[in-house]
Amino acid sequence: MDSPPRSSVIIIGAGISGVSAGKVLAENGIKDMVILEASDRIGGRIRKDNFGGVSVELGAGWIAGVGGKESNPVWELASQSGLRTCFSDYSNARYNIYDRSGKIFPSGVAADSYKKAVDLANENLKSLEANLVGELIEPPSSPKTPIELAIDFILHDFEMAGRETETLMGYSVKTEVEPISTYVDFGEREFLVADERGYEHLLYKMAENFLFTSEGKILDNRLKLNKVVRELQHSRNGVAVKTEDGCIYEASYVILSVSIGVLQSDLISFRPPLPHMENAYPGSNILVVTLTNGESKRIEAHSDEETLEEAMGVLRDMFGPHIPNATDILVPRWWNNRFQRGSYSNYPIISDNQDVHDIKAPVGRIFFTGEHTSERFSGYVHGGYLSGIDTSNSLLEEIRKEKERKSESQTFLLEPLLALTGSLTLTQTEAVPSLHKCDIPTQLYLSGKVGLQEAIL
């Protein structure tokens, strides 16, 4: 199988980070790029499906952070594309808590329980802080009753996940009093994407800016679909990417836009190895259930029929035995998708600030991007979008520096060559009348590398 010609940049992954990175590179004159996407579509974890006659989002579903002083770039894209959205009002979510019999807890009880959960979270934080500085304090008790567990989920998995952080002893600590960067920068409103074209429509509109498209379809041969990358060889000379179907793509640089779950899996091998490091659709009769962590993995392992039976059992316990059966069920299995290995990143409550920097730091000619590389907006679509822009700008700066280094090196090699012509009693103008930097023999560059083992020659 013939290998494609060498490119300047290979982008691995056509999610929002990869597409936004490609757009910035194209705007800066990098046209000879290749985008390798493992699936049969662009979008990554932005993906729609038709369910019950309604276009539903299986991955990213909301545009979070709207209405502030600074405009959310994804909201701008949605507005430009005329994407249909619905405002999500969570003002009563923390108090609308049902028990298993279908009765709603009194608002006073729910409010009191919520306050206790916040106090418990802050006590946990103080305990963690004390342990970091060497003071051993027994942590407070964990939530036990059903309402305590429900509010603990709302507070930590729903509201506090991804909070802005403060630094303590070199560690990053999520706090209740620190607001989420997304809402500070862009506003506190959230909008559900409820457009038949799907959230992914934004990516196709973005791709139109630098890839050839016709009637909404991308026909540009620089986008390679169904290309599962399995091996990445990198050296000072460039990178070689091998796909599952045996193709080898070579380039000067790689932007790796895969999820952190894929990086932690064995899907892609590196040579040399890397360093260690509610009813959401009004009027549609669709009920959305959110599961996290161990529960989500448990459900993914079940068949759809088993999950539907379990869900109906819970609903009938709550609302009575006579409620009708659901006509269908749709279970996104992000964890078991080998091209995703999870829905989005969420760093632990206590984590080293260096973690994010290590994850996104370039390794030789490999540059990393994705929402997990965004220090302020990890877990959000705009985090992926902005990280793609940041990474491509970093790569462009590295390309500029490399050109400067090569120019200086060629000038240095040219001087002794001119000196040699003088020893032949010829003037420099006569000896090399048309000599340019690019005319210097290639072997001059190779002479200092004899005997070095490189992954790419």
Secondary structure by P-SEA (a helix, b strand, c coil): ccccccccbbbccccaaaaaaaaaaaaacccbbbbbbccccccccbbbbbccccccccccccccccccccccaaaaaaaaabbbbbbbbcccccccccccccccccaaaaaaaaaaaaaaaaaaaaaaaaaaacbbbbbccccccaaaaaaaaaaccccccccbbbbcccbbbbbccccccccccccccccccccccccaaaaaaaaaacccccccccccccccccccccbbbbcccbbbbbcccbbbbbcccccccccccccccccccccccccccccccccccbbbbbbcaaaaaaaaaccaaaaaaaaaaaaaaccccccccccbbbbbcccccccccccbbbbccccccaaaaaaacccccbbbbcccccccccccaaaaaaaaaaaaaaaaaaaaaaaaaaaaaaaaaaaaaaaaaaaaccccccccccccccccccccccccccccccccc
